[in-house]
Amino acid sequence: MAKVINMVATECKPEVEQKFNKWYNEIHIPLLFKYKGMKKVTRYKILNKTDEFSTYLCIYEFDNPSEYKSYSESKELADARAEMNETWKKGGWEIKWRVQYEEIKTWQK
């Protein structure tokens, strides 16, 4: 079965950027990693900021579509979303888009 990536692009207000990154790295990702089927998470920050693209991109990796589907319905994701909604109920950041892709082929050197 092919691997699946779940990509999430986010944007936050400058005044909460430090708090947002600390929360994302130290609270949000560890909560999501309680789901055992998630294999890897990588966060990125854009090099050259424009209004066209989001500042942050996070890629969550799963071994196959079934693992991703189970994750999307999991208690771990529901708990992380509940914590997120409580912590950020006053706003400060938003998900701009999210999308999932299934691997076709990987080349490595």
N, C-alpha and C positions, 0 to 999 in steps of 0.2 A: 504494500500500500504506500501511497505517496504522502510525504510530509505536508503539513499545512502551516501557513503563517497567518497570524491575525495582526494586522497593522492598524495602529491607532494614532491619529495625528491630533495634537492638542496645542492650545494657545492659552497663555495666562497673562494677566495684567502685570506690568513691570513691578508694581508695588508688592505683589505677592510671589514673585518669581522664586526667591530664596525659600520661602515657606513651601511653595508648591513642589520644588525639586526635592527638598528634604522629606516631605510627606510621601511623594511618589517613590523615592528610593528606599526609604526606611520603614514605611507602613504599607503602602498600597501593593507594591511588588511582593513583599513577604507574605501578605495575606493571600494573594493570588497563587503563590507558589505552594500553598497548602494543598492545592489540587495536584496530585502526584503525576498526572498525565502531561503537565506542562514541562517541557524539556529545557527551554532556554528563553531568557528575556534579554533584549538589548534595547537600550534607549539611545537616541541620537538627538543632537541639537544642530539646527541648520547652520551652515557656514556663512552664507551671505543672505541675510534676511531681506525679504521683499514682502509685499502685501499678498502676493500670489500664493505663497506656501506657508504652512504652519511652522512654528518655531521648533516644536518637538515631535518626534516620531518614536513610537515604541513598537517593537516587533516581538510577538509571543510565538514560540514554536511548539508544534505538536507532532507526534510521530505519524498520525494518520487522521483522516476526516472523522472517524468514529471518536477518537480522543477529543478532538475539538468540539464535536457535537455534545459529548458528555460534559465537557467543561462549560459550554454555554448554558447548560441546564443545571449546573452543580450548585451545591450549598456554599462552596467556597467562593464562587463568583457572586452569589446573592449576598453573602456576608460582607464581601469587599465593597460591593455597591452600596450596601446599607451604611457601612462606615464612611464611605466617600460622601454620601449624601448628608450625613450628620456633620462631618468635618467641614464641608464646603457649602453648607446651606445658605451662607451669605454670598456665595458666588466667588468670582475671582479668576476662574479658568473655565474652559469649555473644550469638549471634544468636537473637533471640526469635521472629522470623518473617520470611518473605520471600514475595513474591507478584509476579506479573507482570500487567500490564494492557495491553490494546491500545486505542489511541486511537479514539474515535468521532468527536469533533468538537472543535475549539478555537475559542474566541471570544477576541478581543483588542481592546483599546481603544486 
